[in-house]
């Protein structure tokens, strides 16, 4: 569907950086965002700080000036979903990277793609280039230009040929596609990477969905993946959700346009929309949301099962964070944050007790203590669990 491009060049002022953060958050509702560092060729590392901040805002791909393994791993550890390398990047470099986190930029100049082969550049036909590079990546970003360096309109027939030649992710970069062309490419399972405003991307996303039979089912999940409810979306409610960031639904017959709080069983709470994703048939959606509270009848967190919030390290982290921000009388967690030395001291004690535990039950007990105090330590230091997971993911070989 859409891969919004955000240019991070010349972001020296704090005001510009803040605007970019808001832009990435808004555009991220339609999917991953491509951060393009056009300064990287002449000013290496000039925008590294802002890129590291932006990849924590919403799922992002990163393109521009990536030339070595350390750069790739720094970006992946920071939270980048994928990095984009040039087609002439050395095969030896590509072979050392986690392939499912790498895209290759296929730069087609007058119908020819330049790739690296045993230390020298080789000119290949686009399909041949895909076949050569496929073992080293999870997909391709295609750009088209003329020999004089000017941009060329992508060839949709060639994109169809490329789509048939690979099962990997495929996107084409252009700011000139019409909605009809975006829909045609979407049927080929080719995303459109474009530098455009939010309205363009929202129109493109909603325009690719199939509303021929009326509203489409919308599975609503929290940010950790727990299913909260089944809603319905039509073209109008989807656009409103994507533009405003507040999830809006319609009834199954599409007659009534309602926000979550308008349902009798939901009280006055709302869902903040993080991002939307469509299934391959384009006949259903998944909304990832942040609930503002427990909005369902009797204070339930979910309309499924017993309605309780699933317990996980993420939910425990959120509970500890809430106790730090809003201390509860008699809460041991709130007590821990009253003095700076309590959490480090307890974490040290529990690590020793874990290492000296003998039985399975003792090890499980002490490991639970360590995890609890480690999460409390992360909260104390302002480090999110997502940052830790990104660091671990970035170490994959």
N, C-alpha and C positions, 0 to 999 in steps of 0.2 A: 504494500500500500504506500505509505509515505515514510520518508526518512528525512525529517527536517534538518537543515544545515544551519548551524550558528557559527558565525565568524568570530573567533576570539582574538583577532589581531588588534593591536593598539588599545589594549585595555589597561592603561596605566592608572586611570583615576578610579577611586572607590565608587563613585556614582555609576560609572560605566559597568564596573564589575557587578554592582547590585542589580542594575538593569538586566544584565546577561543572566544572572541567577533567576530572576523572575521570568525571563524569556524561556530559558531551558525548562523551568517548571511548567509553564503553560504549554509549550510545544510537546513536552514529554507525555502529555495525556494521550497523544495519538501513537505513541511508540517510542523507540530509542531515538536519541538526538545525535547527529553527527557534529562533533566539535571540530572545526577546521582552523588550524593555526597557520595562517598564510605568512606570518612573520618568521616562521621557523627556519626557512632557508637562509635568511640573512641575519637573523637575530636568534640563534639557538638558545633555548631555555628561557627566553624573555617572558613567555606567557605560561610557564610551567605552574606557577602558583595559582593563577586563576583557573587553569584547567583542572588542577587537583581539587579545587573547591567545587567546580561545576559538576564533576563526575560523581559527587556525593549528593547532588540535588535530584538527579533523575538518571535512569539508565542511559549511558552514552557510549558511542563509538568515538574514537579519536584519530584524526588524520593530520599529518603535517610534520615533516622533519624527523621522523622516527627512523633512526639509522643503526641502532645497536640493541643488543639483548637487554642491557640494563635499563634503557628507556622504556622498552616494552614492559618489563617486569615492574618498574616503578608505577606505570599507569595501571596495570592490572591489580597490583596491590592497593592502589589508591581507590579502586572501585570501577574502573572502566570495564564495560562489558566486553568490548572487542577493540583491537587496535587495527588500523589500516596501514599496510605497507605498500610501497610501490612495486610494480611488476618486475622491475629490474633490481630489486633487493637480492643480495646473494642467496643462493639456495642453501648454503651452509648456515646462514642466519635463520632462514625460515625453518630449517630442519630441527633447530634447537628450541623452538617455541611451541607452546601448547596450541595445536592446530585449530581446535574448536574456538579459540579466542582471537583468531587472526583472520582478517579479510585482506585481500590483495586488490589494489587499485589497478584496473586494466585501462591503460591510457591508449586509446585507439587513434592514431594519427594517420589520416588518409588511408584508413583501412588496414593499418599495420600496428602491431603491438610489440614493444621492445621488452624483452626479458633478459635475465642474466643466465648465461650458460658457461659453467666452468671458468668464471672470471671474466668473461667477455659478453658484450651485449649481442643479442640475437634478435632479428626481426621475424615475427611469426604472424600468421593469420590469427584472428581473435579466437576461433574455436580451438586451434592448436595450442594457443597460449593457456586457455582454460584447462585443457587436458594435462599440460605439463605442470601447471601450478596447483591443480586440485589436491594432490596428496599433502600439500603443505598448509592448507587453510580450510576455513569453513564457508567461504563464499567470496564474492567479487563485487567491487564497485566499479562500474564502467563509465568512462568519460570519453567524449568524442571531440576532436579538434582538427583543424587544418594544419598544413605544414608551416604556415606563417604564424602559428600560435593562436589564432583566433578560434573561438568556440564553434563547433559544428552541431547542427541539429542531430540528435541521436536517431539512428536508423531502427525503426520498430521491427522491420523484417529481420534485421541482423539480431536484435534482442530476442526475437522468437527462436532463431537458430541457436543462439547461446543458451536459451532456456531449455531447449530440447537436448543440448549437449551436456548438461550438468544437472545433478539433483541438489547442488549446494545453493546456499542463499545467493540471490542475485539482485543488484540494484543498479540503476542508471542515473547519472547525475545530469540534471538540466533544470533551468528555471523557466523554460518556455513551453512546457506541456499544457495542453488544455485538459479539462476534466474528462472529455471523451478519451483522450490518449492515456490518461492515468488509469481509467477503467479498463482500457484495452490491455495495458501492460499488467494490470493486476490479475487479469484472467490468465496471463502467462506466468503468474507468480513472480513478477519483477517489481520491486519497489522503486519509487521515484524519489531520489534525493534532490531536494530543492531548497534554495535560499529564498524564503518567502514569508509573508506574515501569517499570523495564526488563522485568519479567516480562510486563506488558501488551503492550509493543511486540514482544517476541520471540514471544509467542503469536500476535499479530496477523499478523506477518510469515510465520511458519511455517504458520499456518492458511490463508493465501491460496495456498499452493503446491499443485500437483497431484501427489499421490503415489499416485494410483489404480493406476498400472501398476508400482508399486514404487519403489525408489530413483531419484533423478534425477541426471543427469550434472552434475558441478561442475567447471568450468574454473578452475584455480588459477593466478593471476598474481601477480607481485611488485608492489611499490608503484609501479613505473614502467611496468607493463603487459606485461612479458615473461611468456609462458606457461611455467609450470613443470611442470604435470602435469594429468592428468584424474582426478578423484576421483569418489566417489559419496556422495550425502547422502540420508538418510531423515529423517523428522520428528524422531526423537530426537537424531540426531547434529547436525542443524542447530540445534536448540534449545541443545544443549550448547555448540556452537561460538559461538553468539551471546551466550550468557550468560557463558561463561568467557573468551572472547577467544583460546582455543587451538583451532585448526582441527582438527576431528574428522571422520573419514570412515567409511563402511561399505563392505563389499564390494558388487559389482554386484548380487548377489542379496539383499542386505540382511541377511544372517544375522549377520555379525560386525561388531561396533562396534569401530573401531580408530582410534587417533591415528596421525599420520604415522610416528612412531617404531616402531610395531608392525609395519609392513610390513617383510619381510625385507630388501628392497633399500634401505631408507631409514635404516638405522642407528638412532641414538637422538636425532635432531634433531626439531625441532618448527617449525610455522608459527604465527606470531602473526597472528590474524585482524584486519584493519583494518576491512573492511566487506564485506557481501554484497549482491549485486544479482540479481534474477530477470529472466528474459526475459518478453516479453509473454504467451507461452502459459502461463507459470508452471510449465513442465516442465523447466527447467534453471536453473543458478545460475552466477554468477561470484564467486569469492572473491578479494579483494585481500589479500595477506598480506605479512608481513615474515619471510623465512626466517631462522632463528637461525644457520644455517651452510649449507654445501653438502650437502644431506641425501641425495643420490642415489648410486647405486653409482659407485665410482671417483671420488668427490668431485665429480660433475657438479652443476652449478647447476640444470639443467633436464633433463627426460626427453625433450626434443625436439631434433632435429638432432644436432649434436655435443655438446650439453649445456653449451656455454659461456655465460657471462653476456653479454648483448648489450652492446656498447660504445656509450656515449652520454655527453653532458655530465654527466648525473646519475650514471652509474657512475664517471666520472672524478672527480667531486666526492667520491663516497663513498671512493674509493681515497685521495685526498689527505687526507681527514678521518681515515682509518684510520692513515695514516703520521704524522699529527700526534699522535694519541692513543697510538700504539704505534710509536715510532721504530724503523726498521730500520737496522742498521749498513750503511754503503755506499749507502744510499738518498739520491738527490739531493733528493727531496721532504722527507725528514726533516732533511736538512742545511739546507734553506731556513728551517725553523722554529726553528733554533738561535739565530738573532740577529734582532732586531726589524726591522732595516733592509734585510735581504736581499730580501724579496719586493717591497716598494715600489720599491726601486732597480731590480730586474730588470724589473718591470712597466713602469716608465718607459722603460727602454732598449728593450724590445721594442715598445712603442707607437711610438717614433720609427722603429725599423727597419721596422715595418709601413707607416708613412706614406711612407717613402722607397723601398720596394720597387718594382720595375719590372715584372718578368715575372709571369705567372700562377703559376708554381711558387714564385717568391719570396714573392708575396703570400700564397699558401696556407701556406707554411712559417712565415712571420712571424705570420700570423693564428693558427695553432696555438699558437705560443709565447705570444701575448697571452692566448688563452683559458685556457691552462694556468696562467699566472701570475695571471690574474684570478680563477680558481677558488681558487687558493692564497690569494689576498688575502681572498676571501670567507670561507674557512675560518678564516683568522687572525683576522678580525673577528667571527666567530660568526654570519655571515649565510648562510642556506640558499639554495639555488638556487630553491626554491619561493617564497621571499619576493621574489626578483628577478622571477620569472615573474608573480607576482600583481601586482607593480608595473606591469609591462608590460601585463598584461590590463586593469588598471584605467584605463589611458590610452586605451583604445579609444573612438572616437567613434561 
